[in-house]
Amino acid sequence: MWFCIIAKDHPDTLERRLAARGAHLERLTALQDAGRLLLAGPFPAIEAENPGPAGFTGSLIIAEFPSQAEAQAWAGADPYVAAGVYADVSIKPFRKTLP
């Protein structure tokens, strides 16, 4: 089943986010290579493709996992969690309807 991973950043964590970004993207690329990633991306803090020093407020990942518990375990092992970027992570089942 598809699951939404919705993460909220702690304030002022842009430097930590940038430092952990490579490892974070490696995990997402592995999901993509396995055909299990629908989409992923950050929430810019301002209305801009590149928010610069304003940074980001969180992330959205929609990926396929066998269960919500496995989605939670995967999200809990994210480098952004270890780096103290994410303040809160919620996991919700998702049913893709369109397109």
DSSP file (Angstrom, degrees, kcal/mol; ACC not computed):
  #  RESIDUE AA STRUCTURE BP1 BP2  ACC     N-H-->O    O-->H-N    N-H-->O    O-->H-N    TCO  KAPPA ALPHA  PHI   PSI    X-CA   Y-CA   Z-CA
    1    1 A M              0   0    0      0, 0.0    64,-2.5     0, 0.0     2,-0.2   0.000 360.0 360.0 360.0 153.7    0.0    0.0    0.0
    2    2 A W  E     -AB  64  94A   0     92,-0.7    92,-2.6    62,-0.2     2,-0.4  -0.585 360.0-167.6 -80.1 145.7    1.0    3.6   -0.5
    3    3 A F  E     -AB  63  93A   0     60,-2.7    60,-2.1    90,-0.3     2,-0.5  -0.998  16.8-136.6-135.2 140.1    1.8    5.7    2.6
    4    4 A C  E     -AB  62  92A   0     88,-3.3    88,-2.2    -2,-0.4     2,-0.6  -0.832  13.3-161.3 -90.6 129.0    2.3    9.5    3.0
    5    5 A I  E     -AB  61  91A   0     56,-3.4    56,-2.1    -2,-0.5     2,-0.6  -0.959  10.8-173.4-109.6 112.6    5.2   10.4    5.2
    6    6 A I  E     -AB  60  90A   0     84,-2.8    84,-2.7    -2,-0.6     2,-0.4  -0.933   4.2-174.2-114.2 114.3    4.7   14.0    6.3
    7    7 A A  E     -AB  59  89A   0     52,-2.6    52,-1.8    -2,-0.6     2,-0.5  -0.886  13.5-155.1-115.3 139.6    7.6   15.5    8.2
    8    8 A K  E     -AB  58  88A   0     80,-3.0    79,-3.3    -2,-0.4    80,-1.6  -0.945  20.0-133.1-111.4 131.1    7.8   18.8   10.0
    9    9 A D  E     - B   0  86A   0     48,-2.6    77,-0.3    -2,-0.5    76,-0.1  -0.480  16.3-116.2 -80.3 149.6   11.2   20.4   10.5
   10   10 A H    >   -     0   0    0     75,-3.1     3,-0.6    74,-0.2    -1,-0.1  -0.496  50.5 -90.2 -66.7 153.5   12.5   22.0   13.7
   11   11 A P  T 3  S+     0   0    0      0, 0.0    -1,-0.1     0, 0.0    46,-0.1  -0.358 105.4  15.2 -65.1 150.9   13.1   25.7   13.2
   12   12 A D  T 3  S+     0   0    0     42,-0.2     4,-0.1     1,-0.1     3,-0.1   0.864  82.7 126.0  57.0  45.7   16.5   26.8   12.0
   13   13 A T    <>  +     0   0    0     -3,-0.6     4,-2.7    43,-0.2     5,-0.2   0.138  25.6 115.9-116.8  20.0   17.8   23.4   10.8
   14   14 A L  H  > S+     0   0    0      1,-0.2     4,-2.8     2,-0.2     5,-0.2   0.908  77.7  50.2 -58.0 -43.9   18.8   24.3    7.2
   15   15 A E  H  > S+     0   0    0      1,-0.2     4,-2.0     2,-0.2    -1,-0.2   0.914 112.9  46.1 -62.5 -41.8   22.5   23.6    7.8
   16   16 A R  H  > S+     0   0    0      2,-0.2     4,-1.7     1,-0.2    -1,-0.2   0.892 112.2  52.1 -66.3 -38.9   21.7   20.2    9.4
   17   17 A R  H  X S+     0   0    0     -4,-2.7     4,-0.8     1,-0.2    -2,-0.2   0.939 110.7  47.0 -61.1 -47.7   19.3   19.4    6.5
   18   18 A L  H  < S+     0   0    0     -4,-2.8     3,-0.5     1,-0.2     4,-0.4   0.876 110.6  52.9 -63.9 -37.9   21.9   20.3    3.9
   19   19 A A  H  < S+     0   0    0     -4,-2.0     4,-0.2     1,-0.2     3,-0.2   0.842 116.7  38.0 -66.6 -33.2   24.6   18.2    5.7
   20   20 A A  H  X S+     0   0    0     -4,-1.7     4,-2.1    -3,-0.2    -1,-0.2   0.457  89.7  97.7 -96.2  -2.0   22.3   15.1    5.8
   21   21 A R  H  X S+     0   0    0     -4,-0.8     4,-3.0    -3,-0.5     5,-0.2   0.874  77.6  55.1 -59.0 -42.9   20.8   15.6    2.3
   22   22 A G  H  > S+     0   0    0     -4,-0.4     4,-1.8    -3,-0.2    -1,-0.2   0.932 111.9  42.6 -58.4 -47.8   23.1   13.2    0.4
   23   23 A A  H  > S+     0   0    0     -4,-0.2     4,-1.5     2,-0.2    -1,-0.2   0.873 113.6  53.4 -66.7 -37.4   22.2   10.3    2.7
   24   24 A H  H  X S+     0   0    0     -4,-2.1     4,-1.7     1,-0.2    -2,-0.2   0.932 109.9  47.5 -61.3 -46.9   18.5   11.2    2.7
   25   25 A L  H  X S+     0   0    0     -4,-3.0     4,-2.7     1,-0.2    -2,-0.2   0.833 104.7  60.6 -67.1 -32.3   18.5   11.2   -1.1
   26   26 A E  H  X S+     0   0    0     -4,-1.8     4,-1.9    -5,-0.2    -1,-0.2   0.918 105.9  47.4 -59.0 -43.3   20.3    7.9   -1.3
   27   27 A R  H  X S+     0   0    0     -4,-1.5     4,-1.7     2,-0.2    -1,-0.2   0.896 112.8  48.5 -66.5 -39.9   17.4    6.2    0.6
   28   28 A L  H  X S+     0   0    0     -4,-1.7     4,-2.5     1,-0.2    -2,-0.2   0.892 109.3  53.1 -66.8 -38.9   14.8    7.9   -1.7
   29   29 A T  H  X S+     0   0    0     -4,-2.7     4,-3.0     1,-0.2    -2,-0.2   0.880 105.8  54.2 -63.3 -38.0   16.8    6.8   -4.8
   30   30 A A  H  X S+     0   0    0     -4,-1.9     4,-1.4     2,-0.2    -1,-0.2   0.907 109.6  47.4 -62.8 -41.3   16.7    3.2   -3.5
   31   31 A L  H  <>S+     0   0    0     -4,-1.7     5,-2.8     2,-0.2     6,-0.5   0.917 113.2  49.2 -63.6 -42.3   12.9    3.4   -3.1
   32   32 A Q  H ><5S+     0   0    0     -4,-2.5     3,-1.8     1,-0.2    -2,-0.2   0.925 108.6  51.8 -63.2 -44.5   12.7    4.9   -6.6
   33   33 A D  H 3<5S+     0   0    0     -4,-3.0    -1,-0.2     1,-0.3    -2,-0.2   0.806 108.5  52.5 -62.4 -29.2   14.9    2.2   -8.1
   34   34 A A  T 3<5S-     0   0    0     -4,-1.4    -1,-0.3    -5,-0.2    -2,-0.2   0.421 117.3-115.0 -85.6   1.0   12.7   -0.5   -6.5
   35   35 A G  T < 5S+     0   0    0     -3,-1.8    -3,-0.2    -4,-0.2    -2,-0.1   0.740  87.5 112.6  74.0  23.4    9.6    1.1   -8.1
   36   36 A R      < +     0   0    0     -5,-2.8    28,-2.9    -6,-0.2     2,-0.6   0.325  47.1  90.3-111.7   5.9    8.2    2.1   -4.7
   37   37 A L  E     +C   63   0A   0     -6,-0.5    26,-0.2    26,-0.2     3,-0.1  -0.916  38.6 173.5-110.1 121.4    8.4    5.9   -4.8
   38   38 A L  E    S-     0   0A   0     24,-2.8     2,-0.3    -2,-0.6    25,-0.2   0.884  70.3 -31.3 -86.9 -47.0    5.5    7.9   -6.1
   39   39 A L  E     -C   62   0A   0     23,-1.5    23,-2.9     2,-0.0    -1,-0.4  -0.975  54.6-174.1-165.9 160.7    6.9   11.3   -5.2
   40   40 A A  E     +C   61   0A   0     -2,-0.3    21,-0.2    21,-0.2    -3,-0.0  -0.970  19.7 130.8-158.7 145.3    9.1   13.1   -2.7
   41   41 A G  E     -C   60   0A   0     19,-2.1    19,-2.9    -2,-0.3     2,-0.1  -0.930  43.3 -95.8 175.9 164.9   10.1   16.7   -1.9
   42   42 A P  E     -C   59   0A   0      0, 0.0    17,-0.3     0, 0.0    -2,-0.0  -0.464  29.1-119.9 -91.5 164.8   10.5   19.4    0.6
   43   43 A F  E     -C   58   0A   0     15,-2.7    14,-3.0    -2,-0.1    15,-0.6  -0.914  30.8-137.1-100.7 106.8    8.2   22.3    1.6
   44   44 A P  E     -C   56   0A   0      0, 0.0    12,-0.3     0, 0.0    11,-0.1  -0.358   9.0-132.9 -62.1 144.5   10.0   25.6    1.0
   45   45 A A  S    S+     0   0    0     10,-2.6     2,-0.3     2,-0.1    11,-0.1   0.706  90.8  30.8 -72.1 -19.9    9.5   28.1    3.8
   46   46 A I  S    S-     0   0    0      9,-0.4     2,-2.2     2,-0.2     9,-0.0  -0.868 104.2 -85.7-131.9 167.5    8.7   30.8    1.2
   47   47 A E  S    S+     0   0    0     -2,-0.3     2,-0.3     4,-0.0     3,-0.1  -0.504  89.2 104.1 -77.4  80.8    7.1   30.8   -2.2
   48   48 A A  S    S-     0   0    0     -2,-2.2    -2,-0.2     1,-0.1    -3,-0.0  -0.966  73.0-131.4-159.7 141.5   10.2   30.0   -4.1
   49   49 A E  S    S+     0   0    0     -2,-0.3    -1,-0.1     1,-0.3    -2,-0.0   0.919 112.7  29.4 -59.1 -44.4   11.7   27.0   -5.9
   50   50 A N  S    S-     0   0    0      1,-0.1    -1,-0.3    -3,-0.1    -3,-0.0  -0.918  74.0-172.7-117.1 101.8   15.0   27.7   -4.1
   51   51 A P    >   -     0   0    0      0, 0.0     3,-1.9     0, 0.0     4,-0.2   0.480  19.4-161.5 -78.3   0.2   14.2   29.4   -0.8
   52   52 A G  G >   -     0   0    0      1,-0.3     3,-1.6     2,-0.2    -4,-0.0  -0.264  68.9  -5.2  56.9-138.0   17.8   30.2    0.1
   53   53 A P  G 3  S+     0   0    0      0, 0.0    -1,-0.3     0, 0.0   -39,-0.1   0.638 123.7  75.1 -67.4 -12.8   18.4   30.9    3.7
   54   54 A A  G <  S-     0   0    0     -3,-1.9    -2,-0.2     1,-0.2   -42,-0.2   0.829  85.1-176.8 -65.4 -29.5   14.7   30.8    4.5
   55   55 A G    <   -     0   0    0     -3,-1.6   -10,-2.6    -4,-0.2    -9,-0.4  -0.316  24.0 -51.6  74.0-149.6   15.1   27.0    4.2
   56   56 A F  E     - C   0  44A   0    -12,-0.3   -43,-0.2   -11,-0.1     3,-0.1  -0.860  22.5-150.3-131.1 158.4   12.3   24.4    4.4
   57   57 A T  E    S-     0   0A   0    -14,-3.0   -48,-2.6    -2,-0.3     2,-0.3   0.475  70.8 -53.2-108.3  -5.5    9.5   23.6    6.8
   58   58 A G  E     -AC   8  43A   0    -15,-0.6   -15,-2.7   -50,-0.3     2,-0.3  -0.988  55.3 -94.0 161.2-164.7    9.3   19.9    6.2
   59   59 A S  E     -AC   7  42A   0    -52,-1.8   -52,-2.6    -2,-0.3     2,-0.4  -0.967  11.3-147.8-146.0 157.2    9.0   17.1    3.6
   60   60 A L  E     +AC   6  41A   0    -19,-2.9   -19,-2.1    -2,-0.3     2,-0.4  -0.999  17.6 176.1-127.7 129.9    6.4   14.9    1.9
   61   61 A I  E     -AC   5  40A   0    -56,-2.1   -56,-3.4    -2,-0.4     2,-0.5  -1.000  10.6-168.6-130.6 131.0    7.2   11.4    0.7
   62   62 A I  E     +AC   4  39A   0    -23,-2.9   -24,-2.8    -2,-0.4   -23,-1.5  -0.971  28.5 150.7-119.4 115.7    4.6    9.1   -0.8
   63   63 A A  E     -AC   3  37A   0    -60,-2.1   -60,-2.7    -2,-0.5     2,-0.4  -0.928  44.8-105.1-143.4 162.1    6.0    5.5   -1.1
   64   64 A E  E     +A    2   0A   0    -28,-2.9   -62,-0.2    -2,-0.3   -28,-0.0  -0.779  39.3 165.3 -96.1 131.0    4.9    1.9   -1.1
   65   65 A F        -     0   0    0    -64,-2.5     3,-0.1    -2,-0.4     6,-0.0  -0.966  45.2-119.7-138.4 154.1    5.4   -0.3    2.0
   66   66 A P  S    S-     0   0    0      0, 0.0     2,-0.3     0, 0.0   -64,-0.1   0.794  94.6  -0.9 -64.1 -27.4    4.0   -3.6    3.0
   67   67 A S  S  > S-     0   0    0    -66,-0.1     4,-1.9     1,-0.1     5,-0.1  -0.976  70.5-108.1-156.2 164.6    2.5   -2.1    6.2
   68   68 A Q  H  > S+     0   0    0     -2,-0.3     4,-2.6     1,-0.2     5,-0.2   0.858 118.6  57.8 -65.9 -34.8    2.2    1.1    8.1
   69   69 A A  H  > S+     0   0    0      1,-0.2     4,-2.3     2,-0.2    -1,-0.2   0.896 107.2  47.1 -62.4 -39.5    4.6   -0.3   10.7
   70   70 A E  H  > S+     0   0    0      2,-0.2     4,-2.4     1,-0.2    -1,-0.2   0.864 111.0  51.3 -71.0 -35.0    7.3   -0.8    8.0
   71   71 A A  H  X S+     0   0    0     -4,-1.9     4,-2.6     2,-0.2    -2,-0.2   0.910 111.2  49.0 -63.8 -41.4    6.7    2.8    6.7
   72   72 A Q  H  X S+     0   0    0     -4,-2.6     4,-2.5     2,-0.2    -2,-0.2   0.912 111.2  48.8 -64.2 -43.3    7.1    4.1   10.2
   73   73 A A  H  X S+     0   0    0     -4,-2.3     4,-1.0     2,-0.2    -2,-0.2   0.912 112.3  48.7 -64.0 -42.1   10.3    2.1   10.7
   74   74 A W  H >< S+     0   0    0     -4,-2.4     3,-0.7     1,-0.2    -2,-0.2   0.938 113.5  46.5 -62.8 -46.7   11.7    3.4    7.4
   75   75 A A  H >< S+     0   0    0     -4,-2.6     3,-1.6     1,-0.2     6,-0.2   0.877 108.0  56.7 -63.9 -37.9   10.8    7.0    8.2
   76   76 A G  H 3< S+     0   0    0     -4,-2.5    -1,-0.2     1,-0.3    -2,-0.2   0.737 104.2  53.8 -66.2 -22.2   12.3    6.7   11.7
   77   77 A A  T << S+     0   0    0     -4,-1.0    -1,-0.3    -3,-0.7    -2,-0.2   0.321  80.5 127.8 -93.9   7.5   15.6    5.6   10.2
   78   78 A D    X>  -     0   0    0     -3,-1.6     4,-1.8     1,-0.1     3,-1.1  -0.379  67.3-127.2 -66.2 140.0   15.9    8.7    7.9
   79   79 A P  H 3> S+     0   0    0      0, 0.0     4,-2.1     0, 0.0     6,-0.2   0.792 110.0  61.7 -57.0 -28.9   19.1   10.7    8.1
   80   80 A Y  H 34>S+     0   0    0      2,-0.2     5,-2.6     1,-0.2     6,-1.1   0.836 103.3  49.8 -68.2 -30.3   17.0   13.8    8.7
   81   81 A V  H X45S+     0   0    0     -3,-1.1     3,-1.4    -6,-0.2    -1,-0.2   0.949 112.0  47.1 -67.8 -49.5   15.7   12.2   11.9
   82   82 A A  H 3<5S+     0   0    0     -4,-1.8    -2,-0.2     1,-0.3    -1,-0.2   0.837 111.4  52.0 -61.4 -33.5   19.2   11.3   13.1
   83   83 A A  T 3<5S-     0   0    0     -4,-2.1    -1,-0.3    -5,-0.2    -2,-0.2   0.513 115.0-115.0 -82.5  -4.6   20.4   14.8   12.3
   84   84 A G  T < 5S+     0   0    0     -3,-1.4    -3,-0.2    -4,-0.3   -74,-0.2   0.734  80.8 122.8  78.3  22.0   17.6   16.5   14.3
   85   85 A V      < +     0   0    0     -5,-2.6   -75,-3.1    -6,-0.2     2,-0.4   0.934  58.5  66.3 -78.5 -49.6   16.0   18.1   11.3
   86   86 A Y  E     -B    9   0A   0     -6,-1.1   -77,-0.3   -77,-0.3     3,-0.1  -0.608  52.7-179.7 -81.1 127.0   12.6   16.5   11.7
   87   87 A A  E    S+     0   0A   0    -79,-3.3     2,-0.3    -2,-0.4   -78,-0.2   0.767  75.6  10.2 -87.9 -32.6   10.6   17.6   14.7
   88   88 A D  E     -B    8   0A   0    -80,-1.6   -80,-3.0     2,-0.0     2,-0.4  -0.994  60.5-168.3-151.8 139.3    7.6   15.4   13.9
   89   89 A V  E     -B    7   0A   0     -2,-0.3     2,-0.4   -82,-0.2   -82,-0.2  -0.993   7.8-173.1-131.9 125.6    6.8   12.7   11.4
   90   90 A S  E     -B    6   0A   0    -84,-2.7   -84,-2.8    -2,-0.4     2,-0.4  -0.924   8.7-154.4-118.4 148.4    3.4   11.3   10.7
   91   91 A I  E     +B    5   0A   0     -2,-0.4   -86,-0.2   -86,-0.2   -19,-0.0  -0.973  15.1 176.3-122.3 130.1    2.5    8.4    8.5
   92   92 A K  E     -B    4   0A   0    -88,-2.2   -88,-3.3    -2,-0.4    -2,-0.0  -0.998  33.8-112.5-134.0 137.5   -0.9    8.0    6.8
   93   93 A P  E     -B    3   0A   0      0, 0.0     2,-0.4     0, 0.0   -90,-0.3  -0.372  37.0-157.7 -60.7 148.1   -2.2    5.3    4.4
   94   94 A F  E     -B    2   0A   0    -92,-2.6   -92,-0.7     2,-0.0     2,-0.6  -0.997  14.6-158.7-136.5 132.8   -2.7    6.8    0.9
   95   95 A R        -     0   0    0     -2,-0.4     2,-0.3   -94,-0.1   -92,-0.0  -0.938  19.4-141.3-112.6 111.4   -4.9    5.6   -1.9
   96   96 A K        +     0   0    0     -2,-0.6    -2,-0.0     1,-0.2   -94,-0.0  -0.550  31.5 162.1 -72.5 126.6   -3.9    7.0   -5.3
   97   97 A T        +     0   0    0      1,-0.4    -1,-0.2    -2,-0.3     0, 0.0   0.767  46.5  64.3-111.3 -48.1   -6.9    7.9   -7.4
   98   98 A L              0   0    0      1,-0.2    -1,-0.4     0, 0.0     0, 0.0  -0.941 360.0 360.0-134.0 155.8   -5.6   10.2  -10.2
   99   99 A P              0   0    0      0, 0.0    -1,-0.2     0, 0.0    -3,-0.0  -0.927 360.0 360.0 -70.4 360.0   -3.8   10.3  -12.5
